[in-house]
Amino acid sequence: QDEHFKKVIAHAKEYGYIFPSSEIYDGLSAVYDYAQNGVELKKNIREYWWKAMVQIHGNIVGIDASIFMHPTTWKASGHVDAFNDPLIDNKDSKKRYRADVLVEDYVAKIEGKIEKEVAKAQKRFGASFDKEQFLATNARVVKYREQAEGILKRLGRSLEHEDLADVKALIEELEIADPETGSKNWTDVKQFNLMFGTKLGASADSAMDLYLRPETAQGIFVNFLNVQKTGRMKIPFGIAQTGKAFRNEIVARQFIFRQREFEQMEMQFFVRPNTQKEWYETWKENRLKWHLSLGLGPDNYRFHDHEKLAHYADAATDIEFRFPFGFKELEGIHSRTDFDLRNHEKYSGKKLQYFDPELNESYVPYVIETSIGLDRMFLAVFANSLREEELDNGTTRTVLRIPAVLAPAKAAVLPLVKKDGLPEVARKIVDELKWDFMVQYDDKDAVGRRYRRQDAAGTPFCITVDHQTLEDNTVTIRHRDTMEQQRVAIEEVRAIILKETDM
Ligand code: ATP
């Protein structure tokens, strides 16, 4: 697992997906830059989300609010007072960790043991294996499960009651060690606010303290009435937004999983009070379907319903994904009640109510939120797509099986040799296709090596121009995943590729 994760990080750099930020100055911790291919993949994921959330829903519209917001926003939202992480320092290594994450990682190890037992049993019993029954009755597994559940329950309870001493006690009882040095010499647990502060205005005395937004959601809430009125929206309706958010995270080395600057894709769905339960279920189902539509494999997802709820929620679940370091949150779906709008009413003194013509009454709507990290989605897609495959002839190939709709370049056009007029024909094909999708031209090295390079870069199709092309205007299309080649007329190429890659 660790090996695979290292390969993922190295591959992301080598193939122009992700670079460490300001690398010539040795980088900046937990900050990354998206490179020439990464920016395309990221854009495609964003667009895939936007189409599914905004374009096909007549009752969901988008906005793009600013990163800077009036500072009272963050008082009203609860972030100034409650957006904290419990931190703990190791006295020997002087390293700082999130206390809750240390405990969760401990639990993840127990879950890893459970998965191993399941895999072993599955092998032993084959098709007749009943996983549910095994989980419920196998003595060792039941013990592991109870242990994991007990720990998470206690952690949740202590955090909810701000009982930081108990969080420390839990870490000590479990004998959790500093993951880097093995030392178990811990300080007390302290709360630490995650928002980045900055100043607006030039002169020292008139400058105003601001925060970089830690989530995009509040930009939607403060615009709720503007959008509702100008768009003449009728409840239920949604407002969607993608954009940067900033959190001063204490970071475990998990690449782009947890960054200090990241991008969110959020949608707030406004509903009648007391209908939130149904809408919560609807959006849970809808969002899981969106994930499954990409074909990364249903076994890689699971819901994790929260027992400990954030200050604003009456129900919450995570869609977790099997990252290289285990199942972790990819997306959150929260029933946020009327908490945000009510508090903005309170702090702003402005009414944020909706007049419901069917009920003939005004109310503050309830909200269901779907919130996914674009960078985490990127990591899910990228890590899941990277494979080392054994081929029939005994060699191996590295292939990045990114779903074709998300792939950065959809096709590469390759002249078989760099002479006899083949490059000219290939360039002409590039010029025809480039108006419809990202396409590359590559004439360096033997064609076999070029196929491997495109496989590793994630390009779903290679179009090869050879001598036969000059005679009959046909080319071969090679498919990345099956490596099959098909001979087609040049004028068919565009439609074949669009059929597989168009969103
Ligand atoms: P975590 O528990 O992992 O810190 P969270 O519960 O704080 O996440 P939310 O506040 O619900 O996360 O944010 C919604 C989504 O934003 C998350 O599901 C995740 O995909 C993404 N996200 C949150 N923090 C980060 C981060 N530091 N880097 C990258 N993505 C993030």
Boltz pocket constraint, residues with backbone or C-beta under 6 A from the ligand:
constraints:
  - pocket:
      binder: B
      contacts: [[A, 215], [A, 247], [A, 249], [A, 256], [A, 257], [A, 258], [A, 259], [A, 260], [A, 261], [A, 262], [A, 263], [A, 264], [A, 329], [A, 330], [A, 331], [A, 332], [A, 371], [A, 372], [A, 373], [A, 374], [A, 375], [A, 376]]
      max_distance: 6.0
